[in-house]
Amino acid sequence: MKVFVLSQGGTPLMPTTPRRARLWLKARRAKVVRHEPFTIQLCFETTSHTQSVTLGVDTGSQSVGVAATSNGCVLFQAEVRLRTDISEKLTQRRTYRRARRSRKTRYRAPRWANRRRAEGWLPPSISSKLAATLKAIHFVASLLPVCQVNVEIASFDMQKMRDPEITGISYQQGSLFGYQVREYVLEKWHRTCVYCGKKDTALQIEHLVPKARGGSDSVGNLTLACQPCNQRKGNQTASEFGFPHIQAQALLPLRDAAHVSALKTRLVAQLLQQFGKARVQVRYGYQTKYQRIQILDLPKSHTNDAVAIACEIGEMVRPLETVYGIRCLPRGQYQRFNGLLSSHKCWAPRKVRGFKLYEVVEVQGDVGYIAGRREKGAFIIKDVTSGKNRAEITPRKLVRVARPTQGFLIAQKPILGSIRKEGGAGTPS
Ligand SMILES: [Zn+2]
């Protein structure tokens, strides 16, 4: 594990070994600025010579993977858990306001006439996710001299394929191209078995007219089927199997395929604005998948996808043993009044028994964060990565590990925690 280094002026330099950091700290030539991830700042002038660091971002609705690579090494890997409580909290605020309105009935202007949405408005839940993703990118850029940011925007590149049904693009034009066609077919048939409609199962790329009967490998002859359906169909064509409409549908091209979510469009736009056109590169899901499976041979997880996005296609890197788990936190307690008819003002102290909310503590040999405090009684400790209840324990027994920085709760977590089931299509049969 490397130690992150900031220059005297605070700009990020290349990370160093723990040994050198220790010597610097001992000689008082550096100071600690952050414990998690461990970062030091130099107290002497240096040349600001850095190597090129590439940052890969795997966006998602629940969590975001970020990874920074340089010269075949992964320098930083983290999974950022986004907040999912925004819409719930806004509903709560709305009900409070509604109740207050019927309680204090002064004249209010009609609501329908005084609301307008700004250009480029995003729903609060999505705009929170966008802000958190950008914040995570800037967080890594504050630790490492990031030269380039790679973002995945769609699962395949429609421009590169042009009109696959017309040009008759074949499934077997090089291994990377196979991945492209596979993503296209998955998108086109909505990731379901066309014969039984089953979702969330291992799907196979299936030839409508079997290859043994002269069927081609081109996109117009491919569809998705689950293993049992594929086996039952055997050597029949789709029409013979009782699905003539599927065979007709297969010839229609996928029109609005390069669909990019509002979040990704805005993310790329913001990155272009902040990092400049030359430093932002757009990636596609099929490239990520090819790089992760064929070149790096890594299981599916947000952080591994981020590593694959950060690499050049065909570049070999070693992933880190441990990844960081980052949770996005609400900034504070906004409740001002409570009690019947909101008559009692809240005076929640910043510290209860010396502890603040969301501090990382060691409890019973494990690490958790403070999710609830009581003036008299046990504190509620939750797990850093999953957010599940861990213990209710008296504050006397807690040992502080870290305070949250920049609205993030950061902790190291073992790499096995984030592995998920592999999805997608298998080889054709
Ligand atoms: Zn099926």
Boltz pocket constraint, residues with backbone or C-beta under 6 A from the ligand:
constraints:
  - pocket:
      binder: B
      contacts: [[A, 193], [A, 194], [A, 195], [A, 196], [A, 197], [A, 198], [A, 225], [A, 226], [A, 227], [A, 228], [A, 229], [A, 230]]
      max_distance: 6.0
